[in-house]
């Protein structure tokens, strides 16, 4: 691994203690809710927030022992922080100039990077004349122009509207794939993390709660926060074969497990009935509708009861069943549509 870091930052009411590793050419996403410590971790990697303990080692070099200006790091901040009085070309040339590169050479490097990100025709424009997507690309070019070994991105798409975000996400993915160093991306958006990252590190309350490849994290969430991000219902229980005790309910699953487990299933797997259904569905419980809201092309029904859950149904089903908040319904999930795994 090219990057080894243990980041310990102690504050009066908050403690960050996370360890991360990443290889050259790899994009690592720090994912977590607001206040989890993601940006603090990123700033600690950059040397902008002092470490209370731990280390940052890159390519075998202890970066934490180097002054900030000597670290081979490029940073793209959430609000980009472009110099308003400089043109796009001068913004990108700023980094190389700070590293002692002669003015003419720095400008040639900057022009080449603006060409790479598709902004050659905007080289003379100042930040106020750039769109959000263009400003983001200038900030990325400025970070890469210093030829960093570690690229840090703090919510790089957060300031963009939905349409621009889609386009820039695709472009950013292409640029990151061509970058030979380590990239650490901070985001609270699961789509950004899933699309851009090779590996996820989920941080909650200053600690790592889950890590792995995006697909693995999505399939096997380990906390309620991660389950909500990937759109799954998640429960902790104790398994004995194909049955899992979740609080007072005995839940049937397809896996044969024993001991503490997690059980997950998508809202689309939950079927709702006004009256108790015929037959004996294995996973059946009485629930009360807590809320109903539009969710994409479907309707999300939030249930409370022995098993609180989210159920996705069609608008037609809402009308046919005459569903409304406060109503009692029956909910069921087939064992074959659940996924159980060790906790």
VOBA-1610 file (N, C-alpha, C; in pm, whole numbers, padded with zeros to 5 digits, always signed):
BEGIN
Unk+00083-00119+00000Unk+00000+00000+00000Unk+00087+00125+00000Unk+00050+00225-00079Unk+00127+00349-00085Unk+00094+00442+00030Unk-00032+00442+00074Unk-00074+00529+00184Unk-00109+00446+00306Unk-00041+00474+00415Unk-00075+00417+00546Unk-00095+00536+00639Unk-00209+00543+00702Unk-00232+00655+00793Unk-00316+00611+00912Unk-00277+00658+01028Unk-00364+00654+01144Unk-00381+00798+01189Unk-00505+00844+01186Unk-00534+00984+01211Unk-00605+00999+01345Unk-00537+01056+01441Unk-00596+01080+01573Unk-00601+01231+01595Unk-00720+01284+01610Unk-00739+01427+01639Unk-00829+01436+01761Unk-00778+01495+01867Unk-00853+01507+01993Unk-00901+01650+02010Unk-01030+01666+02027Unk-01089+01796+02055Unk-01170+01784+02184Unk-01213+01897+02243Unk-01284+01891+02371Unk-01406+01799+02370Unk-01484+01800+02261Unk-01605+01719+02258Unk-01608+01618+02144Unk-01493+01594+02084Unk-01490+01503+01970Unk-01352+01440+01959Unk-01350+01312+01927Unk-01223+01242+01903Unk-01232+01166+01772Unk-01140+01193+01683Unk-01127+01119+01558Unk-01013+01019+01574Unk-01040+00895+01540Unk-00935+00792+01543Unk-00966+00692+01432Unk-00908+00715+01314Unk-00934+00627+01199Unk-00803+00586+01136Unk-00801+00466+01083Unk-00685+00415+01010Unk-00728+00386+00867Unk-00647+00429+00770Unk-00680+00406+00630Unk-00555+00361+00555Unk-00578+00280+00451Unk-00472+00235+00362Unk-00524+00240+00220Unk-00436+00274+00126Unk-00476+00277-00015Unk-00352+00257-00101Unk-00371+00199-00217Unk-00262+00173-00310Unk-00256+00281-00417Unk-00144+00291-00483Unk-00130+00384-00594Unk-00234+00352-00701Unk-00295+00455-00757Unk-00398+00437-00858Unk-00535+00406-00802Unk-00546+00400-00670Unk-00673+00364-00606Unk-00745+00489-00555Unk-00879+00486-00566Unk-00962+00593-00511Unk-01031+00539-00386Unk-01003+00603-00274Unk-01062+00564-00145Unk-01162+00671-00105Unk-01284+00632-00076Unk-01386+00728-00034Unk-01410+00718+00115Unk-01404+00833+00183Unk-01446+00843+00323Unk-01591+00886+00321Unk-01678+00798+00365Unk-01823+00820+00358Unk-01878+00825+00499Unk-01970+00918+00523Unk-02028+00925+00656Unk-02121+01044+00668Unk-02201+01048+00775Unk-02294+01160+00795Unk-02221+01287+00833Unk-02293+01399+00830Unk-02235+01526+00873Unk-02189+01514+01018Unk-02070+01566+01045Unk-02018+01562+01181Unk-01946+01434+01217Unk-01933+01342+01120Unk-01870+01213+01150Unk-01719+01225+01166Unk-01660+01328+01103Unk-01515+01345+01112Unk-01444+01330+00978Unk-01520+01322+00868Unk-01460+01299+00736Unk-01367+01413+00696Unk-01417+01536+00703Unk-01336+01650+00661Unk-01219+01671+00757Unk-01238+01644+00886Unk-01126+01651+00980Unk-01017+01552+00940Unk-01057+01432+00899Unk-00960+01332+00853Unk-00886+01381+00730Unk-00959+01440+00635Unk-00896+01490+00513Unk-00797+01602+00545Unk-00837+01694+00632Unk-00748+01804+00669Unk-00626+01753+00747Unk-00645+01646+00823Unk-00532+01586+00894Unk-00435+01523+00795Unk-00487+01459+00691Unk-00400+01403+00587Unk-00320+01513+00518Unk-00384+01627+00495Unk-00318+01738+00426Unk-00222+01814+00515Unk-00233+01794+00647Unk-00149+01869+00740Unk-00210+02000+00782Unk-00335+02024+00742Unk-00402+02149+00778Unk-00462+02144+00918Unk-00486+02022+00968Unk-00529+02001+01107Unk-00422+01918+01176Unk-00362+01966+01284Unk-00254+01892+01350Unk-00304+01759+01408Unk-00220+01658+01399Unk-00251+01529+01458Unk-00224+01532+01607Unk-00314+01472+01684Unk-00289+01450+01827Unk-00211+01321+01847Unk-00218+01234+01747Unk-00146+01108+01751Unk-00155+01041+01615Unk-00079+00934+01596Unk-00084+00862+01469Unk+00024+00908+01373Unk+00000+00881+01244Unk+00101+00909+01143Unk+00037+00912+01006Unk+00109+00971+00909Unk+00070+00966+00768Unk+00194+00927+00689Unk+00192+00808+00631Unk+00307+00759+00555Unk+00264+00739+00410Unk+00337+00799+00317Unk+00306+00791+00174Unk+00431+00748+00100Unk+00421+00638+00026Unk+00537+00585-00047Unk+00656+00563+00047Unk+00626+00525+00171Unk+00731+00499+00268Unk+00785+00622+00337Unk+00733+00742+00301Unk+00782+00867+00361Unk+00685+00913+00470Unk+00736+00953+00585Unk+00649+01004+00693Unk+00607+01148+00665Unk+00492+01166+00599Unk+00448+01300+00562Unk+00418+01387+00684Unk+00374+01323+00793Unk+00339+01401+00911Unk+00458+01477+00968Unk+00580+01437+00929Unk+00700+01504+00978Unk+00744+01618+00886Unk+00674+01636+00773Unk+00712+01739+00676Unk+00625+01863+00690Unk+00678+01982+00663Unk+00594+02102+00657Unk+00488+02084+00549Unk+00375+02149+00565Unk+00264+02134+00471Unk+00308+02163+00328Unk+00387+02267+00308Unk+00423+02308+00173Unk+00517+02209+00104Unk+00576+02118+00179Unk+00667+02019+00118Unk+00601+01883+00097Unk+00476+01871+00129Unk+00406+01743+00111Unk+00356+01732-00034Unk+00376+01616-00098Unk+00334+01598-00237Unk+00183+01572-00247Unk+00107+01675-00211Unk-00038+01662-00197Unk-00108+01769-00279Unk-00216+01731-00346Unk-00305+01826-00412Unk-00441+01818-00346Unk-00506+01933-00327Unk-00634+01937-00256Unk-00738+02011-00340Unk-00856+01953-00352Unk-00971+02023-00410Unk-01072+02041-00297Unk-01092+02166-00256Unk-01183+02195-00146Unk-01328+02199-00195Unk-01421+02186-00100Unk-01563+02182-00134Unk-01608+02305-00211Unk-01560+02424-00170Unk-01599+02546-00241Unk-01489+02593-00338Unk-01395+02500-00369Unk-01291+02517-00471Unk-01183+02618-00432Unk-01218+02730-00366Unk-01120+02829-00320Unk-01029+02879-00433Unk-01087+02904-00549Unk-01010+02964-00658Unk-00982+03110-00623Unk-00868+03160-00665Unk-00833+03300-00640Unk-00917+03388-00733Unk-01003+03474-00678Unk-01096+03549-00762Unk-01029+03650-00855Unk-00907+03697-00818Unk-00840+03799-00899Unk-00750+03740-01007Unk-00743+03605-01012Unk-00658+03538-01111Unk-00744+03469-01216Unk-00691+03459-01337Unk-00760+03385-01443Unk-00752+03236-01415Unk-00826+03159-01493Unk-00821+03013-01478Unk-00678+02963-01499Unk-00611+03016-01601Unk-00473+02976-01628Unk-00382+03010-01511Unk-00395+03129-01457Unk-00310+03170-01346Unk-00341+03092-01218Unk-00468+03054-01199Unk-00504+02971-01085Unk-00433+02837-01092Unk-00433+02775-01210Unk-00371+02644-01225Unk-00218+02655-01216Unk-00163+02766-01266Unk-00017+02784-01264Unk+00033+02817-01124Unk-00057+02854-01033Unk-00016+02897-00900Unk+00062+02789-00826Unk+00014+02663-00832Unk+00081+02554-00761Unk+00223+02532-00808Unk+00243+02511-00939Unk+00381+02495-00987Unk+00471+02614-00953Unk+00415+02736-00959Unk+00495+02854-00926Unk+00540+02848-00780Unk+00451+02800-00692Unk+00487+02788-00550Unk+00595+02683-00528Unk+00606+02588-00620Unk+00709+02485-00611Unk+00840+02528-00677Unk+00845+02655-00720Unk+00969+02706-00777Unk+00982+02692-00927Unk+00875+02651-00995Unk+00878+02637-01140Unk+00876+02777-01203Unk+00963+02803-01304Unk+00963+02934-01370Unk+00826+02968-01427Unk+00797+03097-01435Unk+00666+03145-01475Unk+00620+03088-01610Unk+00708+03094-01710Unk+00669+03048-01844Unk+00638+02898-01844Unk+00719+02821-01773Unk+00696+02676-01768Unk+00568+02645-01691Unk+00543+02719-01583Unk+00422+02698-01505Unk+00297+02728-01588Unk+00304+02830-01670Unk+00191+02864-01756Unk+00169+02758-01864Unk+00278+02702-01916Unk+00264+02594-02015Unk+00200+02470-01950Unk+00244+02440-01828Unk+00183+02327-01756Unk+00035+02352-01731Unk+00003+02475-01691Unk-00137+02509-01664Unk-00221+02499-01790Unk-00168+02547-01901Unk-00242+02541-02028Unk-00267+02395-02068Unk-00168+02309-02046Unk-00185+02167-02080Unk-00294+02104-01993Unk-00299+02141-01864Unk-00401+02085-01777Unk-00541+02137-01811Unk-00551+02263-01846Unk-00681+02316-01887Unk-00728+02247-02015Unk-00634+02214-02103Unk-00670+02138-02224Unk-00724+02001-02185Unk-00659+01936-02087Unk-00702+01803-02043Unk-00843+01803-01987Unk-00877+01908-01912Unk-01010+01911-01850Unk-01112+01983-01938Unk-01074+02013-02062Unk-01168+02069-02158Unk-01200+02215-02137Unk-01105+02292-02084Unk-01131+02433-02056Unk-01028+02526-02120Unk-00963+02480-02227Unk-00860+02562-02290Unk-00914+02698-02333Unk-01040+02699-02380Unk-01097+02825-02429Unk-01134+02921-02316Unk-01129+02872-02191Unk-01163+02956-02077Unk-01038+02995-01997Unk-00922+02980-02055Unk-00797+03005-01982Unk-00790+03147-01926Unk-00845+03244-01996Unk-00836+03381-01951Unk-00950+03426-01861Unk-01047+03339-01837Unk-01164+03376-01757Unk-01133+03372-01608Unk-01188+03469-01536Unk-01176+03467-01390Unk-01289+03384-01330Unk-01273+03336-01206Unk-01371+03245-01146Unk-01516+03291-01153Unk-01542+03421-01138Unk-01681+03467-01138Unk-01749+03446-01273Unk-01672+03427-01379Unk-01729+03405-01512Unk-01741+03256-01546Unk-01702+03170-01454Unk-01709+03026-01477Unk-01834+02967-01413Unk-01889+02865-01475Unk-02000+02792-01414Unk-01945+02706-01300Unk-02035+02648-01222Unk-01992+02562-01112Unk-01909+02444-01160Unk-01953+02382-01270Unk-01880+02268-01324Unk-01744+02308-01376Unk-01735+02425-01440Unk-01607+02473-01491Unk-01512+02506-01376Unk-01564+02569-01271Unk-01481+02602-01154Unk-01427+02475-01089Unk-01511+02371-01084Unk-01466+02244-01025Unk-01351+02186-01106Unk-01359+02194-01237Unk-01253+02139-01322Unk-01125+02222-01312Unk-01137+02353-01297Unk-01018+02436-01277Unk-00951+02398-01144Unk-01032+02378-01040Unk-00977+02340-00909Unk-00906+02205-00917Unk-00963+02112-00993Unk-00901+01981-01010Unk-00769+01994-01086Unk-00771+02074-01194Unk-00649+02095-01271Unk-00541+02160-01185Unk-00580+02256-01100Unk-00483+02322-01012Unk-00420+02221-00916Unk-00503+02130-00863Unk-00451+02030-00769Unk-00357+01932-00837Unk-00387+01894-00962Unk-00307+01795-01033Unk-00183+01855-01097Unk-00182+01986-01117Unk-00069+02051-01185Unk+00061+02042-01106Unk+00052+02018-00975Unk+00173+02007-00893Unk+00225+01864-00889Unk+00165+01776-00971Unk+00204+01635-00979Unk+00208+01570-00841Unk+00095+01571-00771Unk+00093+01515-00635Unk+00097+01363-00636Unk+00138+01306-00524Unk+00127+01162-00505Unk-00001+01129-00429Unk-00059+01230-00364Unk-00184+01212-00289Unk-00279+01324-00327Unk-00396+01287-00377Unk-00497+01385-00418Unk-00614+01376-00320Unk-00649+01489-00259Unk-00756+01494-00160Unk-00873+01574-00215Unk-00991+01516-00214Unk-01111+01580-00268Unk-01216+01589-00159Unk-01253+01711-00120Unk-01351+01733-00013Unk-01486+01769-00075Unk-01577+01674-00081Unk-01711+01696-00137Unk-01702+01771-00271Unk-01629+01718-00368Unk-01600+01794-00490Unk-01722+01822-00577Unk-01833+01751-00556Unk-01951+01771-00639Unk-02067+01835-00564Unk-02047+01865-00436Unk-02158+01911-00352Unk-02217+02043-00398Unk-02136+02130-00458Unk-02185+02264-00494Unk-02254+02268-00631Unk-02265+02154-00697Unk-02319+02150-00833Unk-02467+02114-00833Unk-02539+02165-00933Unk-02679+02124-00948Unk-02683+01982-01004Unk-02802+01920-01000Unk-02816+01778-01031Unk-02768+01745-01172Unk-02804+01828-01271Unk-02765+01799-01409Unk-02614+01810-01427Unk-02555+01919-01374Unk-02411+01938-01386Unk-02336+01829-01310Unk-02390+01791-01196Unk-02327+01688-01113Unk-02311+01558-01190Unk-02413+01520-01266Unk-02408+01396-01344Unk-02295+01401-01445Unk-02283+01514-01514Unk-02180+01529-01617Unk-02040+01533-01555Unk-02023+01612-01450Unk-01891+01628-01389Unk-01849+01500-01318Unk-01943+01425-01261Unk-01908+01298-01197Unk-01844+01204-01299Unk-01902+01199-01418Unk-01847+01114-01524Unk-01708+01159-01565Unk-01689+01290-01579Unk-01558+01344-01616Unk-01456+01320-01505Unk-01498+01340-01382Unk-01408+01321-01268Unk-01362+01176-01260Unk-01453+01085-01284Unk-01417+00942-01282Unk-01306+00915-01384Unk-01318+00974-01501Unk-01218+00954-01606Unk-01082+01011-01565Unk-01081+01130-01506Unk-00955+01191-01464Unk-00890+01112-01349Unk-00972+01063-01256Unk-00917+00987-01144Unk-00859+00854-01191Unk-00922+00794-01292Unk-00871+00668-01346Unk-00733+00685-01407Unk-00704+00805-01456Unk-00574+00832-01520Unk-00469+00878-01419Unk-00510+00903-01295Unk-00416+00953-01194Unk-00341+00837-01131Unk-00209+00847-01128Unk-00128+00735-01080Unk-00105+00732-00931Unk-00142+00839-00861Unk-00122+00842-00717Unk-00243+00789-00642Unk-00249+00820-00513Unk-00361+00780-00427Unk-00460+00895-00420Unk-00589+00863-00434Unk-00694+00964-00420Unk-00778+00931-00297Unk-00801+01030-00213Unk-00894+01016-00101Unk-01007+01116-00122Unk-01127+01062-00132Unk-01246+01142-00159Unk-01336+01143-00036Unk-01374+01262+00009Unk-01470+01275+00119Unk-01606+01307+00061Unk-01708+01234+00102Unk-01843+01260+00053Unk-01946+01205+00151Unk-02066+01264+00147Unk-02179+01205+00220Unk-02280+01149+00122Unk-02247+01157-00009Unk-02337+01110-00114Unk-02299+00968-00155Unk-02385+00870-00130Unk-02348+00731-00160Unk-02325+00707-00309Unk-02396+00782-00396Unk-02377+00762-00540Unk-02238+00807-00582Unk-02193+00922-00532Unk-02057+00967-00561Unk-01956+00861-00517Unk-01975+00808-00398Unk-01882+00708-00344Unk-01885+00580-00427Unk-02004+00532-00461Unk-02015+00406-00535Unk-01959+00418-00677Unk-01979+00533-00739Unk-01935+00551-00878Unk-01786+00581-00887Unk-01733+00660-00795Unk-01597+00709-00807Unk-01492+00624-00735Unk-01532+00554-00631Unk-01433+00491-00543Unk-01412+00342-00573Unk-01289+00298-00549Unk-01256+00156-00555Unk-01281+00089-00419Unk-01274+00170-00315Unk-01289+00118-00179Unk-01355+00224-00093Unk-01439+00180+00000Unk-01510+00271+00089Unk-01463+00251+00233Unk-01450+00363+00304Unk-01430+00360+00449Unk-01542+00444+00508Unk-01630+00381+00583Unk-01745+00450+00642Unk-01708+00494+00783Unk-01725+00625+00807Unk-01688+00684+00936Unk-01813+00736+01005Unk-01830+00698+01131Unk-01938+00751+01214Unk-01879+00785+01351Unk-01913+00904+01401Unk-01868+00947+01534Unk-01718+00933+01552Unk-01642+00966+01446Unk-01497+00969+01457Unk-01428+00835+01446Unk-01502+00728+01412Unk-01442+00595+01404Unk-01488+00523+01277Unk-01407+00429+01231Unk-01442+00349+01114Unk-01540+00240+01158Unk-01656+00235+01093Unk-01757+00134+01128Unk-01769+00026+01021Unk-01718+00053+00901Unk-01724-00047+00795Unk-01630-00004+00683Unk-01569-00100+00616Unk-01487-00070+00500Unk-01488-00189+00406Unk-01462-00161+00279Unk-01460-00266+00179Unk-01490-00210+00042Unk-01498-00299-00056Unk-01535-00256-00191Unk-01679-00209-00191Unk-01714-00113-00279Unk-01850-00059-00279Unk-01960-00164-00286Unk-01944-00263-00371Unk-02047-00366-00383Unk-02067-00446-00256Unk-01956-00476-00188Unk-01964-00552-00064Unk-02031-00471+00046Unk-01995-00342+00056Unk-02058-00257+00157Unk-02208-00243+00130Unk-02244-00230+00002Unk-02386-00216-00033Unk-02464-00343-00004Unk-02401-00458-00025Unk-02472-00585-00001Unk-02481-00620+00146Unk-02380-00579+00223Unk-02374-00620+00363Unk-02353-00500+00456Unk-02449-00410+00465Unk-02434-00295+00556Unk-02423-00342+00700Unk-02345-00269+00779Unk-02323-00310+00917Unk-02377-00210+01018Unk-02428-00097+00971Unk-02490+00000+01062Unk-02618+00053+00998Unk-02703+00111+01079Unk-02828+00168+01026Unk-02800+00278+00925Unk-02695+00356+00950Unk-02661+00464+00858Unk-02627+00408+00720Unk-02544+00305+00714Unk-02506+00246+00585Unk-02628+00182+00518Unk-02711+00116+00597Unk-02832+00054+00541Unk-02922+00158+00477Unk-02940+00272+00543Unk-03022+00379+00484Unk-02959+00432+00356Unk-02828+00444+00355Unk-02760+00495+00236Unk-02785+00407+00115Unk-02778+00277+00135Unk-02792+00185+00022Unk-02936+00136+00005Unk-03028+00189+00087Unk-03169+00160+00067Unk-03215+00024+00114Unk-03163-00024+00227Unk-03204-00154+00280Unk-03261-00140+00420Unk-03352-00230+00455Unk-03394-00248+00593Unk-03290-00338+00660Unk-03247-00303+00781Unk-03140-00378+00847Unk-03177-00404+00993Unk-03149-00527+01039Unk-03182-00567+01176Unk-03071-00654+01232Unk-03052-00645+01363Unk-02960-00733+01434Unk-03039-00840+01508Unk-02989-00961+01505Unk-03058-01068+01574Unk-02965-01184+01606Unk-03022-01291+01656Unk-02946-01411+01688Unk-03002-01527+01608Unk-02915-01592+01531Unk-02958-01698+01440Unk-02941-01836+01503Unk-03035-01922+01468Unk-03025-02063+01502Unk-03073-02142+01382Unk-02984-02169+01288Unk-03025-02233+01162Unk-03083-02131+01067Unk-03205-02160+01019Unk-03270-02069+00924Unk-03366-01972+00993Unk-03356-01962+01124Unk-03442-01870+01199Unk-03356-01768+01275Unk-03404-01644+01276Unk-03332-01537+01346Unk-03429-01470+01443Unk-03388-01462+01568Unk-03467-01392+01669Unk-03431-01244+01664Unk-03529-01162+01622Unk-03512-01017+01618Unk-03609-00959+01720Unk-03558-00915+01833Unk-03643-00872+01945Unk-03742-00984+01978Unk-03873-00957+01966Unk-03972-01059+02001Unk-04021-01137+01880Unk-03961-01115+01764Unk-04010-01179+01642Unk-03911-01284+01593Unk-03965-01395+01547Unk-03883-01501+01488Unk-03889-01486+01337Unk-03774-01456+01277Unk-03768-01424+01135Unk-03701-01539+01060Unk-03760-01578+00947Unk-03707-01690+00868Unk-03620-01636+00754Unk-03502-01697+00738Unk-03408-01655+00635Unk-03363-01777+00555Unk-03303-01753+00440Unk-03260-01865+00356Unk-03124-01921+00398Unk-03041-01838+00466Unk-02909-01885+00507Unk-02917-01969+00635Unk-02823-02060+00650Unk-02813-02144+00770Unk-02699-02089+00855Unk-02734-02012+00960Unk-02634-01944+01041Unk-02660-01966+01189Unk-02559-01938+01270Unk-02573-01950+01415Unk-02500-01834+01482Unk-02560-01779+01586Unk-02498-01670+01659Unk-02545-01534+01611Unk-02478-01425+01651Unk-02518-01289+01614Unk-02511-01267+01462Unk-02617-01214+01407Unk-02623-01191+01262Unk-02689-01057+01233Unk-02675-01014+01108Unk-02748-00902+01054Unk-02840-00955+00945Unk-02960-00902+00939Unk-03057-00941+00836Unk-03096-00816+00758Unk-03085-00824+00626Unk-03117-00709+00541Unk-03210-00752+00428Unk-03297-00659+00389Unk-03380-00681+00272Unk-03426-00546+00218Unk-03451-00535+00087Unk-03491-00407+00029Unk-03637-00375+00058Unk-03673-00248+00059Unk-03813-00210+00079Unk-03906-00272-00025Unk-03854-00300-00143Unk-03937-00360-00248Unk-03977-00503-00216Unk-03907-00565-00119Unk-03940-00703-00082Unk-04057-00711+00015Unk-04100-00596+00069Unk-04207-00595+00169Unk-04343-00585+00100Unk-04429-00683+00123Unk-04566-00681+00070Unk-04662-00636+00179Unk-04761-00554+00142Unk-04857-00502+00238Unk-04998-00553+00208Unk-05075-00576+00315Unk-05212-00626+00302Unk-05301-00551+00403Unk-05425-00527+00363Unk-05521-00468+00457Unk-05567-00573+00558Unk-05587-00696+00510Unk-05632-00806+00596Unk-05524-00914+00598Unk-05527-00995+00701Unk-05428-01102+00710Unk-05437-01189+00586Unk-05324-01210+00515Unk-05328-01285+00389Unk-05357-01433+00410Unk-05415-01494+00307Unk-05440-01638+00311Unk-05308-01713+00313Unk-05312-01837+00360Unk-05190-01914+00373Unk-05114-01870+00497Unk-04991-01910+00505Unk-04911-01875+00623Unk-04774-01824+00579Unk-04766-01699+00535Unk-04635-01644+00502Unk-04544-01652+00624Unk-04422-01695+00605Unk-04334-01719+00718Unk-04299-01592+00795Unk-04272-01486+00723Unk-04238-01360+00790Unk-04355-01265+00775Unk-04441-01264+00875Unk-04565-01185+00871Unk-04582-01113+01004Unk-04612-00985+00997Unk-04634-00911+01121Unk-04734-00799+01100Unk-04795-00760+01212Unk-04892-00651+01212Unk-04815-00520+01231Unk-04847-00420+01151Unk-04773-00294+01158Unk-04868-00175+01144Unk-04819-00062+01187Unk-04893+00063+01174Unk-04819+00155+01077Unk-04891+00217+00986Unk-04829+00307+00889Unk-04791+00438+00959Unk-04661+00467+00960Unk-04612+00589+01023Unk-04611+00705+00925Unk-04583+00677+00798Unk-04578+00782+00698Unk-04579+00727+00558Unk-04620+00809+00463Unk-04624+00771+00321Unk-04563+00887+00241Unk-04467+00854+00153Unk-04405+00959+00073Unk-04365+00906-00064Unk-04360+00995-00160Unk-04318+00958-00294Unk-04170+00923-00292Unk-04131+00818-00362Unk-03992+00774-00365Unk-03960+00726-00506Unk-03912+00821-00589Unk-03888+00786-00730Unk-04019+00753-00799Unk-04024+00639-00866Unk-04146+00597-00935Unk-04240+00520-00844Unk-04199+00494-00721Unk-04282+00418-00628Unk-04322+00505-00510Unk-04389+00445-00414Unk-04430+00514-00292Unk-04368+00440-00174Unk-04300+00513-00088Unk-04239+00451+00030Unk-04333+00464+00149Unk-04364+00350+00209Unk-04450+00344+00326Unk-04363+00306+00445Unk-04362+00390+00546Unk-04282+00362+00665Unk-04370+00299+00772Unk-04324+00186+00822Unk-04402+00105+00915Unk-04338+00103+01053Unk-04420+00104+01156Unk-04372+00084+01292Unk-04447-00034+01352Unk-04383-00102+01444Unk-04444-00222+01503Unk-04335-00312+01556Unk-04358-00441+01564Unk-04255-00532+01614Unk-04131-00530+01526Unk-04148-00493+01398Unk-04037-00480+01305Unk-04060-00351+01225Unk-03993-00243+01266Unk-04005-00118+01189Unk-03938-00138+01054Unk-04002-00092+00948Unk-03950-00118+00814Unk-03999-00012+00716Unk-03929-00007+00601Unk-03974+00073+00488Unk-04021-00023+00381Unk-04137+00007+00320Unk-04193-00076+00212Unk-04214+00011+00090Unk-04171-00035-00026Unk-04194+00036-00151Unk-04305-00032-00228Unk-04411+00044-00257Unk-04525-00011-00332Unk-04557+00085-00446Unk-04642+00042-00536Unk-04680+00126-00648Unk-04788+00226-00606Unk-04800+00338-00678Unk-04911+00430-00648Unk-05046+00362-00658Unk-05058+00265-00751Unk-05185+00192-00766Unk-05215+00111-00642Unk-05111+00052-00580Unk-05133-00027-00459Unk-05178+00062-00344Unk-05125+00183-00337Unk-05169+00277-00232Unk-05317+00306-00247Unk-05361+00324-00372Unk-05503+00352-00397Unk-05589+00229-00371Unk-05544+00114-00420Unk-05624-00009-00405Unk-05640-00048-00259Unk-05532-00031-00181Unk-05537-00068-00039Unk-05588+00046+00049Unk-05605+00165-00014Unk-05652+00283+00059Unk-05563+00309+00180Unk-05433+00313+00155Unk-05337+00329+00263Unk-05331+00474+00310Unk-05315+00492+00440Unk-05303+00626+00497Unk-05229+00617+00629Unk-05161+00724+00671Unk-05089+00722+00798Unk-05181+00688+00915Unk-05130+00607+01008Unk-05206+00566+01124Unk-05282+00436+01104Unk-05290+00391+00979Unk-05367+00269+00949Unk-05289+00143+00988Unk-05361+00041+01031Unk-05302-00089+01061Unk-05301-00175+00936Unk-05187-00239+00908Unk-05176-00327+00792Unk-05100-00452+00832Unk-05099-00549+00743Unk-05015-00667+00758Unk-04898-00653+00662Unk-04777-00687+00708Unk-04657-00681+00624Unk-04592-00818+00621Unk-04535-00853+00506Unk-04468-00982+00496Unk-04347-00971+00403Unk-04251-01058+00429Unk-04129-01067+00347Unk-04096-01214+00330Unk-04071-01255+00206Unk-04033-01394+00181Unk-03890-01418+00231Unk-03867-01536+00285Unk-03734-01571+00333Unk-03631-01562+00221Unk-03671-01595+00100Unk-03578-01595-00014Unk-03537-01453-00054Unk-03608-01351-00006Unk-03573-01213-00041Unk-03495-01144+00070Unk-03458-01219+00173Unk-03374-01163+00280Unk-03229-01203+00258Unk-03141-01133+00324Unk-02997-01166+00318Unk-02945-01159+00460Unk-02902-01272+00514Unk-02849-01278+00650Unk-02698-01306+00645Unk-02623-01242+00737Unk-02477-01262+00738Unk-02427-01233+00879Unk-02310-01288+00916Unk-02261-01271+01052Unk-02245-01126+01091Unk-02280-01091+01213Unk-02270-00952+01261Unk-02125-00918+01295
//
